Amino acid sequence: MDIFSELQNRLKKSGVLIFFIMLFFYFSFYTINGERGIRRYLHLRQEISYATEVAAEYHRQKTDLENKVRLLSSDSLDLDMLDERARTILNLAQQDEFIILDSYEK
């Protein structure tokens, strides 16, 4: 009976050890791959940097449009800007002029 009780004690001790090893692997796996894990964190950081770049580009476009609107306002009317916009929108040109289209303007 001594061998049987010793075997039973070893199984109990190894069962506790196996339990803690499994618990360690469980938490390690979800620390890396879980919903709030390291991989998700890195993915979200990448999305944030992309969104920041897009926001900066939109801000630059907005600033450009604000400048154009300011030049066309009645307070400070820039005749060159007015002429340029009228030619672009109405497709007007003189007979002796060359037209170079910019891909940015629509």
Secondary structure, 3 states (H helix, E strand, C coil): CHHHHHHHHHHHHHHHHHHHHHHHHHHHHHHHHCCCCHHHHHHHHHHHHHHHHHHHHHHHHHHHHHHHHHHHCCCCCCHHHHHHHHHHHHCCCCCCCCCCCCCCCC
